[in-house]
Amino acid sequence: GDSVTQMEGPVTLSEEAFLTINCTYTATGYPSLFWYVQYPGEGLQLLLKATKADDKGSNKGFEATYRKETTSFHLEKGSVQVSDSAVYFCALSDRSGNTPLVFGKGTRLSVIA
Amino acid sequence: DVKVTQSSRYLVKRTGEKVFLECVQDMDHENMFWYRQDPGLGLRLIYFSYDVKMKEKGDIPEGYSVSREKKERFSLILESASTNQTSMYLCASSFVLEQFFGPGTRLTVL
């Protein structure tokens, strides 16, 4: 079945450092890809998405590019802030949207001042 | 904005109790989901529903049941709570691709 693998955390960075969280997927067909973020004490919220190859999703300074050839969707941010401390989940969905999202296990990011 | 609400943020129950976790969404979404979140295991799908009175088992349905009598409400039921059901429970609803999550219920079973 479909699956998502993301780098294990926790990841600890200093403020203004560059962030990369790796995500690769296995899927039949042509999925849509997502990054969700969970801030402390809250539910998940959509951070960005991409629905076709070479699409770049972006939001709040975060970016991820849908790479079909490497089956990857790595999350990047050029300069992290303390407020970015959260758990980040990579996920995929089939094209129909009629099956549940498949999530990675999450990567905890801590940013220190 | 889509809003998904869960009946409690924190809940403490005793082993053997029947527990109801309620979830309500206000955007007329067809699809609703229940997950549990545990450290190191990520999100695991318990049950989901694509329509009123319909339900589908997820990856870990054992020990749980669900009810969807109205489109906006999806309830998770622990028939006889056990300590290994201590967890964070997350409800979500979706339209097409994007899922919208509630704030979660942290359940402790003593």
Interface residues (C-beta under 8 A of the other chain):
Chain A: S32 F34 Y36 G41 E42 G43 L44 Q45 L46 K49 T51 F89 S93 G97 N98 P100 L101 F103 G104 K105 G106
Chain B: V4 F33 G40 L41 G42 L43 L45 F48 Y50 G58 L90 A92 S94 V96 L97 E98 Q99 F100 F101 G102 P103 G104
